[in-house]
């Protein structure tokens, strides 16, 4: 089951999505999947040929998700890599939140990947995380 949906009418020149998960870890995974789907027509075409790690901390959960998604965009731009988490753990610490992730992906290949939007950044416009009866939900707007 797809744990995200693209939202129309939130941002005219940008791409918006809502990601959901029963846990915070599932929410981060779903948001990363939505980010990749905004950039690649078929996210399954991105092979796990290269592995990297990521560790981030932030005082609030929403700032952590914001930093996490922007780090994936940065690695796409700086290293020309499409990456997705293959193992992800979030935790609450005395000073806020932390995420540690194993990432897998491959260099961008225009001939193999059906490219969609070139995401420049995750924005704070309407950015929100909320806990629901079903778990967690985030609304994210991407600058394209």
ZALOTI-915326 format. One record per residue: residue in one letter; y, z, x of N, C-alpha, C, O, CB in turn. Coordinates in steps of 0.1 Angstrom, whole numbers, plus 5000, padded with zeros to 4 digits. Each point is the difference from the previous one (the first is absolute). Glycine has a CB too. Layout:
BEGIN
A / Y / Z / X / Y / Z / X / Y / Z / X / Y / Z / X / Y / Z / X
...
END
This chain:
BEGIN
X / 4988 / 5000 / 5008 / 5012 / 5000 / 4992 / 5012 / 5000 / 5009 / 5001 / 5007 / 5010 / 4987 / 5005 / 4972
X / 5022 / 4980 / 5014 / 5013 / 4999 / 5007 / 5008 / 5012 / 4996 / 5003 / 5002 / 4989 / 4996 / 4973 / 5012
X / 5006 / 5032 / 5009 / 5008 / 5012 / 4998 / 5015 / 4998 / 5001 / 5007 / 5009 / 5003 / 4973 / 5004 / 5005
X / 5024 / 4975 / 4990 / 5014 / 4997 / 5000 / 5003 / 4988 / 4991 / 4991 / 4993 / 4996 / 5011 / 5016 / 5028
X / 5011 / 4990 / 4972 / 5004 / 4989 / 4992 / 5014 / 4996 / 5004 / 5008 / 5009 / 5003 / 4978 / 4998 / 4977
X / 5018 / 4980 / 5020 / 5013 / 4995 / 5003 / 5008 / 5002 / 4987 / 4996 / 4998 / 4989 / 4996 / 4986 / 5029
X / 5021 / 5020 / 4984 / 5009 / 5003 / 4989 / 5011 / 4989 / 5000 / 5007 / 4998 / 5010 / 4988 / 5027 / 4992
X / 5007 / 4970 / 4986 / 5011 / 4990 / 4998 / 5012 / 5008 / 4995 / 4999 / 5010 / 4993 / 4985 / 4971 / 5002
X / 5028 / 5013 / 5007 / 5012 / 5005 / 4994 / 5006 / 5012 / 5007 / 5010 / 5006 / 4996 / 4982 / 4986 / 4984
X / 5002 / 5013 / 5031 / 5006 / 5012 / 5007 / 5010 / 4995 / 5011 / 5010 / 5005 / 5001 / 4969 / 5008 / 4995
X / 5017 / 4977 / 5011 / 5008 / 4994 / 5011 / 4999 / 4985 / 4999 / 4989 / 4994 / 5001 / 5008 / 5027 / 5014
X / 5015 / 4973 / 4984 / 5000 / 4985 / 4998 / 4996 / 4992 / 5012 / 4993 / 4990 / 4999 / 5024 / 5014 / 4984
X / 4988 / 5000 / 5029 / 4997 / 4993 / 5012 / 4990 / 5006 / 5009 / 4997 / 4996 / 5011 / 5026 / 4996 / 4988
X / 4971 / 5019 / 4996 / 4990 / 5007 / 5008 / 4987 / 5001 / 4992 / 4999 / 4994 / 4989 / 5019 / 5019 / 5022
X / 4972 / 4993 / 4995 / 4987 / 5002 / 4994 / 4998 / 5015 / 4997 / 5003 / 5008 / 5009 / 4987 / 4971 / 5003
X / 5006 / 5025 / 4976 / 4998 / 5014 / 4997 / 4985 / 5002 / 4996 / 4994 / 4991 / 4994 / 5030 / 5012 / 4999
X / 4971 / 5008 / 5010 / 4986 / 5003 / 4995 / 4999 / 5015 / 4997 / 5008 / 5009 / 5004 / 4983 / 4973 / 5009
X / 4999 / 5021 / 4979 / 4996 / 5014 / 4997 / 4986 / 5002 / 5005 / 4991 / 4992 / 4997 / 5024 / 5009 / 4982
X / 4983 / 5009 / 5029 / 4987 / 5003 / 5006 / 4995 / 5013 / 4994 / 5008 / 5009 / 4997 / 4997 / 4978 / 5024
X / 4982 / 5015 / 4977 / 4995 / 5012 / 4994 / 4987 / 5004 / 5008 / 4994 / 4992 / 5007 / 5015 / 5002 / 4971
X / 4988 / 5019 / 5021 / 4988 / 5006 / 5006 / 4998 / 5013 / 4995 / 5009 / 5008 / 4996 / 4995 / 4979 / 5025
X / 4983 / 5017 / 4978 / 4997 / 5013 / 4996 / 5004 / 5011 / 5010 / 5003 / 5011 / 4996 / 4977 / 4979 / 4991
X / 5020 / 5006 / 5026 / 5004 / 5009 / 5011 / 5012 / 4994 / 5007 / 5003 / 4988 / 4998 / 4973 / 5021 / 5004
X / 5030 / 4998 / 5006 / 5011 / 4995 / 5009 / 4995 / 4989 / 5009 / 5006 / 4990 / 5002 / 5006 / 5032 / 4997
X / 4976 / 4981 / 5007 / 4994 / 4990 / 5009 / 4998 / 4986 / 4992 / 5003 / 4990 / 5006 / 4985 / 5029 / 5007
X / 5007 / 4982 / 4975 / 4997 / 4988 / 4992 / 5014 / 4993 / 4997 / 5001 / 4988 / 5000 / 4978 / 5022 / 4990
X / 5031 / 4998 / 5008 / 5013 / 4994 / 4997 / 5005 / 4992 / 5012 / 5005 / 4989 / 4999 / 5000 / 5030 / 4985
X / 4994 / 4987 / 5028 / 5004 / 4993 / 5012 / 4992 / 4987 / 5002 / 5006 / 4990 / 5004 / 5001 / 5032 / 5006
X / 4980 / 4979 / 4988 / 4992 / 4988 / 5001 / 5004 / 4989 / 4991 / 5001 / 4989 / 5004 / 4980 / 5026 / 5003
X / 5022 / 4989 / 4980 / 5004 / 4990 / 4990 / 5013 / 4994 / 5003 / 5002 / 4988 / 4998 / 4985 / 5025 / 4985
X / 5022 / 4995 / 5022 / 5014 / 4995 / 5004 / 4999 / 4990 / 5012 / 5006 / 4990 / 5000 / 5004 / 5031 / 4991
X / 4981 / 4982 / 5018 / 4998 / 4991 / 5012 / 4994 / 4987 / 4995 / 5003 / 4990 / 5005 / 4994 / 5030 / 5010
X / 4993 / 4981 / 4976 / 4994 / 4988 / 4994 / 5010 / 4991 / 4993 / 5000 / 4988 / 5001 / 4979 / 5025 / 4997
X / 5030 / 4994 / 4994 / 5010 / 4992 / 4993 / 5010 / 4994 / 5010 / 5004 / 4988 / 4998 / 4994 / 5028 / 4982
X / 5006 / 4991 / 5030 / 5009 / 4994 / 5010 / 4993 / 4987 / 5007 / 5007 / 4990 / 5001 / 5003 / 5033 / 5003
X / 4977 / 4978 / 4999 / 4993 / 4989 / 5006 / 4999 / 4989 / 4990 / 5002 / 4988 / 5004 / 4985 / 5027 / 5011
X / 5011 / 4988 / 4972 / 4999 / 4989 / 4990 / 5013 / 4994 / 4997 / 5000 / 4988 / 4996 / 4981 / 5024 / 4994
X / 5030 / 4994 / 5013 / 5013 / 4994 / 4998 / 5002 / 4990 / 5011 / 5008 / 4990 / 4999 / 5001 / 5031 / 4991
X / 4985 / 4981 / 5022 / 5002 / 4991 / 5011 / 4989 / 4989 / 5001 / 5003 / 4989 / 5006 / 5008 / 5030 / 5006
X / 4977 / 4983 / 4984 / 4989 / 4991 / 5001 / 4994 / 4998 / 4986 / 4997 / 5009 / 4993 / 4998 / 4999 / 5031
X / 5003 / 4979 / 4973 / 4995 / 4996 / 4987 / 4986 / 5006 / 4998 / 4996 / 5004 / 4989 / 5017 / 4975 / 5012
X / 4979 / 5021 / 5009 / 4986 / 5006 / 4999 / 4998 / 5010 / 5011 / 4996 / 4997 / 5011 / 4995 / 4981 / 4980
X / 5012 / 5035 / 5006 / 4999 / 5011 / 5010 / 4986 / 5000 / 5006 / 4998 / 5005 / 5012 / 5019 / 5008 / 4976
X / 4972 / 4983 / 5005 / 4987 / 5000 / 5006 / 4998 / 4990 / 5011 / 4991 / 5001 / 5008 / 5001 / 5006 / 4970
X / 5018 / 4984 / 5024 / 4999 / 4990 / 5011 / 5004 / 5007 / 5013 / 4998 / 4994 / 5011 / 5007 / 4987 / 4973
X / 5001 / 5031 / 5016 / 5004 / 5007 / 5012 / 4988 / 5007 / 5005 / 4995 / 5010 / 4994 / 5029 / 4993 / 4998
X / 4971 / 4992 / 5019 / 4987 / 5006 / 5006 / 5004 / 5012 / 5009 / 5011 / 5001 / 5005 / 4978 / 4976 / 4995
X / 5001 / 5033 / 5001 / 5003 / 5012 / 5008 / 4997 / 4997 / 5015 / 4991 / 5007 / 5006 / 5003 / 5007 / 4974
X / 5012 / 4977 / 5026 / 4997 / 4996 / 5014 / 5007 / 5009 / 5010 / 4995 / 5001 / 5011 / 5003 / 4975 / 4981
X / 5012 / 5031 / 5004 / 5008 / 5008 / 5009 / 5002 / 5014 / 4994 / 5002 / 5001 / 4988 / 5009 / 4979 / 5022
X / 4987 / 5031 / 4998 / 5002 / 5013 / 4995 / 5011 / 5007 / 5007 / 5002 / 4999 / 5012 / 4973 / 5002 / 4982
X / 5032 / 5007 / 4998 / 5011 / 5008 / 5005 / 5000 / 5014 / 4993 / 4994 / 5001 / 4989 / 5020 / 4978 / 5017
X / 4993 / 5030 / 5000 / 5002 / 5013 / 4993 / 5014 / 5002 / 4997 / 5009 / 4994 / 5006 / 4971 / 5016 / 5006
X / 5023 / 4999 / 4979 / 5013 / 5004 / 4995 / 5001 / 5014 / 4997 / 4990 / 5005 / 4993 / 5014 / 4972 / 4998
X / 5006 / 5030 / 5013 / 5002 / 5014 / 4996 / 5015 / 5002 / 4998 / 5008 / 4997 / 5008 / 4972 / 5011 / 5005
X / 5023 / 4997 / 4975 / 5014 / 5003 / 4996 / 5002 / 5013 / 4993 / 4990 / 5005 / 4994 / 5014 / 4970 / 5004
X / 5007 / 5031 / 5003 / 5003 / 5012 / 4993 / 5014 / 4999 / 4993 / 5009 / 4993 / 5005 / 4977 / 5021 / 5011
X / 5016 / 4993 / 4973 / 5013 / 5000 / 4993 / 5001 / 5013 / 4992 / 4990 / 5006 / 4997 / 5010 / 4969 / 5002
X / 5012 / 5029 / 4998 / 5001 / 5013 / 4993 / 4996 / 4999 / 4985 / 4996 / 5010 / 4994 / 5023 / 4995 / 5022
X / 4982 / 4983 / 4978 / 4996 / 4999 / 4986 / 4990 / 4988 / 4999 / 5000 / 4991 / 5008 / 5023 / 5018 / 4984
X / 4969 / 4992 / 4998 / 4990 / 4990 / 4997 / 5006 / 4986 / 4998 / 4994 / 4990 / 5006 / 4991 / 5027 / 4985
X / 5026 / 4982 / 5002 / 5005 / 4986 / 4997 / 5005 / 4994 / 5013 / 4999 / 4988 / 5003 / 5008 / 5019 / 4974
X / 4999 / 5001 / 5032 / 5005 / 4995 / 5013 / 4988 / 4996 / 5009 / 5002 / 4991 / 5008 / 5019 / 5024 / 4990
X / 4968 / 4992 / 5001 / 4988 / 4996 / 5007 / 4995 / 4986 / 4996 / 4997 / 4992 / 5008 / 4997 / 5033 / 4995
X / 5005 / 4973 / 4984 / 4995 / 4987 / 4995 / 5010 / 4989 / 5004 / 4996 / 4989 / 5004 / 4993 / 5022 / 4977
X / 5024 / 4992 / 5018 / 5010 / 4990 / 5004 / 4999 / 4997 / 5015 / 5000 / 4988 / 5003 / 5015 / 5021 / 4980
X / 4983 / 5000 / 5025 / 4998 / 4998 / 5015 / 4987 / 4993 / 5003 / 5000 / 4991 / 5008 / 5014 / 5029 / 4997
X / 4976 / 4983 / 4988 / 4986 / 4994 / 5001 / 5001 / 4985 / 4997 / 4995 / 4992 / 5008 / 4994 / 5030 / 4987
X / 5017 / 4975 / 4994 / 5000 / 4986 / 4996 / 5010 / 4992 / 5009 / 4997 / 4988 / 5004 / 4998 / 5018 / 4972
X / 5016 / 5000 / 5028 / 5009 / 4993 / 5009 / 4994 / 4998 / 5014 / 5003 / 4990 / 5007 / 5016 / 5020 / 4981
X / 4972 / 4999 / 5016 / 4993 / 4998 / 5013 / 4990 / 4988 / 4999 / 4999 / 4993 / 5010 / 5003 / 5032 / 4994
X / 4992 / 4973 / 4985 / 4991 / 4988 / 4998 / 5009 / 4987 / 5000 / 4995 / 4990 / 5006 / 4989 / 5024 / 4981
X / 5028 / 4987 / 5008 / 5009 / 4988 / 5000 / 5004 / 4998 / 5015 / 5001 / 4989 / 5004 / 5007 / 5015 / 4972
X / 4996 / 5007 / 5031 / 5004 / 4999 / 5014 / 4989 / 4993 / 5008 / 5003 / 4991 / 5008 / 5011 / 5030 / 4989
X / 4973 / 4984 / 5001 / 4990 / 4994 / 5008 / 4997 / 4985 / 4997 / 4996 / 4992 / 5008 / 4994 / 5031 / 4993
X / 5013 / 4974 / 4986 / 4999 / 4985 / 4997 / 5011 / 4992 / 5007 / 4997 / 4990 / 5005 / 4994 / 5017 / 4972
X / 5021 / 4999 / 5024 / 5011 / 4992 / 5006 / 4999 / 5001 / 5015 / 5001 / 4989 / 5007 / 5013 / 5016 / 4974
X / 4983 / 5007 / 5025 / 5001 / 5001 / 5015 / 4987 / 4995 / 5007 / 5001 / 4995 / 5011 / 5014 / 5025 / 4985
X / 4974 / 4982 / 4997 / 4987 / 4996 / 5006 / 4993 / 4988 / 4994 / 4990 / 4995 / 5004 / 5008 / 5029 / 5002
X / 5009 / 4971 / 4983 / 4994 / 4989 / 4992 / 4986 / 5003 / 4995 / 4991 / 4992 / 5000 / 5023 / 4992 / 5014
X / 4984 / 5028 / 4981 / 4987 / 5005 / 4995 / 5001 / 5003 / 4985 / 5009 / 5007 / 4996 / 4985 / 5002 / 5027
X / 4996 / 4987 / 4969 / 4998 / 5005 / 4987 / 4990 / 5011 / 5002 / 4989 / 4998 / 5005 / 5016 / 4980 / 4983
X / 4998 / 5034 / 5007 / 4992 / 5012 / 5002 / 4998 / 5007 / 4986 / 5009 / 5000 / 4992 / 4998 / 5003 / 5032
X / 4981 / 5003 / 4975 / 4998 / 5009 / 4988 / 4992 / 5012 / 5004 / 4993 / 4999 / 5010 / 5007 / 4981 / 4975
X / 5002 / 5031 / 5009 / 4993 / 5012 / 5003 / 4985 / 4999 / 4997 / 4996 / 4995 / 4989 / 5024 / 5019 / 5008
X / 4971 / 4990 / 5013 / 4986 / 5001 / 4997 / 4995 / 5014 / 5000 / 4989 / 5003 / 4995 / 5008 / 4975 / 5016
X / 5011 / 5031 / 4993 / 4998 / 5014 / 4999 / 5013 / 5007 / 5001 / 5008 / 4998 / 5009 / 4970 / 5000 / 5002
X / 5025 / 5010 / 4979 / 5013 / 5006 / 4998 / 4999 / 5014 / 4995 / 4992 / 5003 / 4991 / 5018 / 4975 / 5005
X / 4998 / 5031 / 5011 / 5000 / 5014 / 4996 / 5014 / 5005 / 4999 / 5008 / 4999 / 5010 / 4969 / 5005 / 5000
X / 5027 / 5002 / 4979 / 5013 / 5006 / 4999 / 4997 / 5015 / 4999 / 4990 / 5005 / 4996 / 5021 / 4975 / 4992
X / 4999 / 5028 / 5017 / 4999 / 5014 / 4999 / 5013 / 5007 / 4999 / 5010 / 4994 / 5005 / 4969 / 5005 / 5009
X / 5021 / 5012 / 4979 / 5013 / 5008 / 4999 / 5000 / 5010 / 5012 / 4990 / 5006 / 5003 / 5011 / 4991 / 4971
X / 5010 / 5003 / 5033 / 5002 / 5009 / 5011 / 5011 / 5010 / 4997 / 5006 / 4999 / 4990 / 4986 / 4983 / 5026
X / 5010 / 5028 / 4993 / 5010 / 5009 / 4998 / 5014 / 4994 / 4999 / 5009 / 5005 / 4993 / 4977 / 5011 / 5019
X / 5016 / 4973 / 4995 / 5013 / 4993 / 5000 / 5001 / 4988 / 4991 / 5009 / 4993 / 5001 / 4993 / 5016 / 5022
X / 4988 / 4989 / 4969 / 5000 / 4988 / 4991 / 4987 / 4993 / 4999 / 4990 / 5007 / 4996 / 5033 / 4990 / 5011
X / 4976 / 4990 / 4995 / 4988 / 4992 / 4998 / 4997 / 4992 / 5013 / 5009 / 4997 / 5008 / 4996 / 5002 / 4967
X / 4983 / 4997 / 5026 / 4995 / 4992 / 5012 / 4990 / 4990 / 4995 / 4992 / 5003 / 4991 / 5012 / 5016 / 5025
X / 4996 / 4969 / 4990 / 4990 / 4990 / 4997 / 4994 / 4995 / 5014 / 5008 / 4998 / 5009 / 5004 / 4995 / 4969
X / 4975 / 5006 / 5022 / 4993 / 4994 / 5012 / 4992 / 4989 / 4994 / 4993 / 5002 / 4990 / 5007 / 5020 / 5024
X / 5000 / 4966 / 4992 / 4993 / 4989 / 4995 / 4994 / 4992 / 5011 / 5006 / 4998 / 5010 / 5009 / 5002 / 4970
X / 4973 / 4995 / 5017 / 4994 / 4989 / 5008 / 5004 / 4987 / 4992 / 4998 / 4999 / 4988 / 4982 / 5016 / 5021
X / 5025 / 4975 / 4999 / 5005 / 4988 / 4994 / 4991 / 4989 / 5006 / 4996 / 5000 / 5011 / 5028 / 5008 / 4986
X / 4973 / 4982 / 4994 / 4993 / 4988 / 5005 / 5006 / 4988 / 4994 / 5006 / 5000 / 4989 / 4973 / 5013 / 5012
X / 5021 / 4976 / 5007 / 5006 / 4988 / 4996 / 4999 / 4989 / 5010 / 4991 / 5001 / 5009 / 5025 / 5012 / 4977
X / 4993 / 4978 / 5014 / 5000 / 4989 / 5009 / 5014 / 4993 / 5001 / 5008 / 5002 / 4992 / 4967 / 4994 / 5003
X / 5027 / 4996 / 5016 / 5012 / 4993 / 5001 / 5002 / 4990 / 4988 / 4991 / 4995 / 4995 / 5008 / 5007 / 5030
X / 5014 / 4997 / 4971 / 5003 / 4990 / 4990 / 4996 / 4986 / 5004 / 5004 / 4996 / 5011 / 5016 / 5019 / 4981
X / 4973 / 4978 / 4999 / 4996 / 4987 / 5003 / 5004 / 4991 / 4988 / 4993 / 5000 / 4989 / 4987 / 5008 / 5025
X / 5031 / 4985 / 4987 / 5005 / 4992 / 4989 / 4989 / 4990 / 4994 / 5000 / 4998 / 4988 / 5023 / 5004 / 5023
X / 4969 / 4993 / 4997 / 4989 / 4991 / 4995 / 4989 / 5007 / 4992 / 4994 / 4993 / 4992 / 5011 / 4993 / 5028
X / 4993 / 5027 / 4983 / 4990 / 5007 / 4993 / 5005 / 5009 / 4989 / 4993 / 5002 / 4990 / 4994 / 4997 / 5031
X / 5025 / 5007 / 4981 / 5005 / 5009 / 4990 / 5010 / 4992 / 4991 / 5009 / 4994 / 5005 / 4988 / 5026 / 5011
X / 5001 / 4981 / 4971 / 5009 / 4995 / 4990 / 5012 / 5009 / 4999 / 5000 / 5010 / 4993 / 4981 / 4978 / 4994
X / 5030 / 5009 / 5021 / 5011 / 5009 / 5001 / 5008 / 5000 / 4987 / 5002 / 4989 / 4994 / 4999 / 5007 / 5030
X / 5004 / 5016 / 4972 / 5008 / 5001 / 4988 / 5014 / 5004 / 5005 / 5006 / 4992 / 5007 / 4974 / 5015 / 4978
X / 5025 / 5005 / 5011 / 5013 / 5004 / 5004 / 5000 / 5006 / 5014 / 4990 / 5006 / 5004 / 5015 / 4999 / 4972
X / 5006 / 4993 / 5031 / 5002 / 5006 / 5013 / 5007 / 5013 / 4998 / 5013 / 5000 / 4998 / 4988 / 4978 / 5014
X / 4992 / 5033 / 4987 / 5006 / 5013 / 4997 / 5008 / 5005 / 5013 / 4994 / 5000 / 5011 / 4987 / 5006 / 4973
X / 5032 / 4997 / 5014 / 5008 / 5004 / 5010 / 5000 / 5015 / 5002 / 5000 / 5006 / 5011 / 5015 / 4975 / 4985
X / 4984 / 5026 / 4992 / 5000 / 5015 / 5001 / 4997 / 5006 / 4986 / 5000 / 4993 / 4990 / 5017 / 5006 / 5028
X / 4979 / 5013 / 4982 / 4998 / 5008 / 4988 / 5014 / 5006 / 4997 / 5006 / 5005 / 5009 / 4969 / 5000 / 4995
X / 5030 / 4994 / 4984 / 5013 / 5006 / 4997 / 4999 / 5013 / 4993 / 4990 / 5004 / 4995 / 5019 / 4973 / 5003
X / 5002 / 5030 / 5001 / 5001 / 5013 / 4993 / 5004 / 4997 / 4985 / 5000 / 5010 / 4992 / 5006 / 5002 / 5030
X / 4997 / 4976 / 4975 / 5004 / 4997 / 4986 / 4988 / 5002 / 4991 / 4990 / 4994 / 5001 / 5027 / 4989 / 5007
X / 4985 / 5027 / 4983 / 4990 / 5004 / 4990 / 4987 / 5005 / 5006 / 4990 / 5001 / 4993 / 5020 / 4982 / 4992
X / 4990 / 5020 / 5028 / 4989 / 5005 / 5006 / 4997 / 5014 / 4995 / 5008 / 5009 / 4999 / 4996 / 4978 / 5022
X / 4983 / 5015 / 4975 / 4997 / 5013 / 4993 / 4985 / 5002 / 5001 / 4992 / 4991 / 4999 / 5027 / 5007 / 4986
X / 4977 / 5015 / 5018 / 4986 / 5005 / 4998 / 5001 / 5011 / 4990 / 5008 / 5008 / 5000 / 4985 / 4986 / 5024
X / 4997 / 5005 / 4967 / 4998 / 5011 / 4990 / 4986 / 5003 / 4998 / 4991 / 4991 / 5001 / 5030 / 5002 / 4988
X / 4976 / 5020 / 5008 / 4987 / 5004 / 4997 / 4999 / 4999 / 4984 / 5008 / 5004 / 4993 / 4990 / 5012 / 5027
X / 4990 / 4978 / 4976 / 4998 / 4998 / 4986 / 4987 / 5007 / 4996 / 4993 / 5006 / 5009 / 5019 / 4971 / 4992
X / 4985 / 5022 / 4986 / 4987 / 5006 / 4996 / 4988 / 4994 / 5006 / 4990 / 5006 / 5002 / 5021 / 4999 / 4977
X / 4990 / 4982 / 5025 / 4989 / 4992 / 5006 / 5000 / 5001 / 5015 / 4991 / 4995 / 5007 / 5010 / 4990 / 4974
X / 5009 / 5021 / 5025 / 5001 / 5001 / 5015 / 5014 / 4997 / 5005 / 5009 / 5009 / 4998 / 4968 / 4983 / 5003
X / 5025 / 4997 / 5006 / 5013 / 4997 / 5007 / 5004 / 4986 / 4996 / 4992 / 4991 / 4998 / 5003 / 5026 / 5021
X / 5018 / 4981 / 4981 / 5006 / 4987 / 4997 / 5012 / 4998 / 5009 / 5008 / 5009 / 5002 / 4983 / 4991 / 4974
X / 5011 / 4988 / 5029 / 5012 / 4997 / 5008 / 5006 / 4986 / 4995 / 4992 / 4991 / 4997 / 4999 / 5022 / 5024
X / 5022 / 4987 / 4979 / 5007 / 4987 / 4997 / 5007 / 4996 / 5013 / 5007 / 5009 / 5006 / 4996 / 4997 / 4969
X / 4995 / 4982 / 5029 / 5005 / 4995 / 5013 / 5007 / 4986 / 4998 / 4994 / 4992 / 4994 / 4988 / 5021 / 5019
X / 5029 / 4986 / 4993 / 5007 / 4987 / 5001 / 5001 / 4995 / 5014 / 5004 / 5007 / 5009 / 5010 / 4999 / 4970
X / 4981 / 4982 / 5023 / 5000 / 4993 / 5013 / 5011 / 4990 / 5002 / 5003 / 4992 / 4991 / 4972 / 5011 / 5010
X / 5032 / 4998 / 5010 / 5011 / 4990 / 5003 / 4993 / 4988 / 5006 / 4993 / 5001 / 5010 / 5024 / 5017 / 4994
X / 4984 / 4971 / 4989 / 4994 / 4987 / 5005 / 5011 / 4990 / 5004 / 4996 / 4989 / 5004 / 4983 / 5016 / 4982
END
